[in-house]
Amino acid sequence: MRVSGFLPLFSVAASFFNVIDARAVFAHYLVYILFFSSGIEDANIMVPQVGTITDAHALQDINDAIAMNLDAFALNVADPSASYVAPALSSLFSHAKDRGFKLFLSMDLSAKGGGALSDYDYILNDYATAGAWFAGPNGKPMVSTFSAAAYTPADFQTWRASNDVYFMPDFDGTAGYYDAADAWWTAWGGVVDGLFSWESTWPNVGATNDGDLTLDTTVLAGAVAHGKSYMIGLSLLQYKDAYSTNIYRRGELTIAKRMENILQMNPAPLYVEIQTWGHYIGNLWTEANSDAQPAVYATQRGASHTGIQPLLTQFISAFKNLKTSFPASTSPVGAIWYKTILQSTTCPDNSLGGFYSAPSGASVGSDTINWAVVLPTNGASYTIQFVSNGAVAGSVAGKAGFQYGVVNLSANQQFMKIVDAAGTVQYSTGLGRCVSATCWDDIYNYNPQVLGLEQGDHSSVGCWQMTQQARAANGATDGPFYPSGI
Ligand SMILES: *[C@@H]1O[C@H](CO)[C@@H](O)[C@H](O)[C@H]1NC(C)=O
């Protein structure tokens, strides 16, 4: 029997069912730039933001999350006294309760900017017992963090003494954490119920070890040895060109390999959290971001990532059902993702540096269609075909369950199709932005197009291209966006 990294205190027979029930998948959700598993802010710089969300959009995000089979949002709150936090929480908790969805607090201690941990207490006081707070395996309200910042174990002990929670922080910036060092456990072990690692989710800047779980495996083993649980991160990539940061941590096959590897972990994590910071899977609400720089590359209209959701739903179902690989789907599910400039593209304002220079780590980007699919039990009767710039770029025999890969691309349209034994295109990707050798956005835009499979043959939709560089007063362009009329 595969067991979770969480060591149950109950009898073996009872714990088997408890452990199955306990597995859950969350999405990090920013309450100071409210993007559903988005994140375009810098972890270390407090930036004034609108940070608001309409009540209707809070409900939409929750409905979308339920449709994906997510269990909860980890609500990232930096300054809990900021004017937009309480209204946003009110909308989210109200709709979550109505819809049977769960939420929990993730204290963004890096962005909080100091002050007492007890500043967050009003959130727990108002909502922990109001019916929508996610409970940890001990039945207590779960609380996570981004970072330990400069808070000490004693600070957390004091905070915990008046907040009876299930505490699953991200303390991965503390000395010895990724080594599961004895000294780390001596210092911090008494503070935590479980561990969540943030930075291990992506290859380092400039690295290509897509999907590598080595760091997580070490920390998880330490957690298991100390009777604690583990939450593992999952993310498509990390690209951020805003707030004085310009980095690329590889997308390519990171999420595909990581999903496959996570299912095979033994001991396994109890929870998965789909992360933000340079990635998003849900709606980008315009009221939630007032900053021009991220709006150049991350907009719902120009670079929606919702096409990845059906693939994530297959993973969520497999993870929660203790599967060691993706089961066959009921119908073909999948997506492609690719960036819209070539590695050889140079941008006209490169010499200005900063926002306009290539991101750190750009050299490990690739000119590829990155793809993953889950096929039904008759998967072997399908062929997965790729078309780039109108030419066949690859063809792969289908099989039941999960498969993924990369195909070299040329500029213009990128397209994946699932073709049955009779040669009919049953599913294909839809409209996406063209790949171009021209730097239309005036920045090295490494944010990918994410195109999900849709029923039918959509090869005739072509691709859309930027047609202008509409420079705003602050020097940023207004792209990517659809040209009017599309
Ligand atoms: C894909 O591109 C890479 C990098 O240019 C090259 O090394 C590789 O041979 C190409 N693969 C195919 C199948 O053309």
The ligand as an ORCA input file, in Angstrom:
! r2SCAN-3c Opt
* xyz 0 1
  C      15.517     20.324    -32.596
  O      16.314     21.466    -32.374
  C      17.485     21.198    -31.637
  C      18.120     22.527    -31.305
  O      18.245     23.315    -32.461
  C      18.377     20.274    -32.424
  O      19.539     19.990    -31.681
  C      17.617     18.987    -32.707
  O      18.386     18.166    -33.542
  C      16.282     19.286    -33.369
  N      15.516     18.060    -33.475
  C      14.967     17.665    -34.607
  C      14.204     16.380    -34.527
  O      15.055     18.279    -35.632
*
